[in-house]
């Protein structure tokens, strides 16, 4: 079965203002490299909009109303917080980003594809149930995880997050949800200053595994975090559906963080995750783009990630 790519032009039109690191050129760089003949066998679909019902599994009604109600009519850019901005097309982009993950879950669950990648923005893993933050409006991966449980009946849904920043929103949304697993590697003392090893999930709720990495850590520490801690815990959890928050800002070239990973590290981890998905989940895996702010490193890393998905 093929790998499926979801994206939408609205995600490019989401304007965060001049000099903002989370900008349209990120997604343009990704889509350019995916035009290479190596990816000619990718199935490609336009991301639909998430419905209110789908959003409300992860977010409060007040939060959804605030985000969509704050979208300006003209060319202004509205500041939600010091890092997070919305403009005329941002509401649609956020709905398409969340909708991409939901649709990808549906397609993978129905076995119409082996796995899927959502090349979308804005990213999602910092958005909490009632707050936008860290460039994120809706919690895309958490929305997908809760949809997999509620609609398709999966009992053990895992989210693996290798973005350089901790996915505080995903963690908090899944914290009290039984049958969920959230694991993250991220840089110590980086935004949003959460994700300690002591954060292990709510009583009777989800399982949380955090492995913070010191600034300057490279391939050896990153791979050891997964080989020694996260992957054994994930295998013990035996997921029947796997989602990936695929942030590539831990790359050594990235300008806003200080881990020292390389393209080969992301490819290695993707192969490990596709192997576990094959072992426990009949290959069911959905990945969604999070961070990555050096365009060349981002594009090369996404390409390696997709090649591994296509081979898995």
Order of alpha helices (4+ residues) and beta strands (2+ residues): beta-alpha-alpha-beta-alpha-alpha-beta-beta-alpha-beta-alpha-beta-alpha-beta-beta-alpha-alpha-beta-alpha-beta-alpha
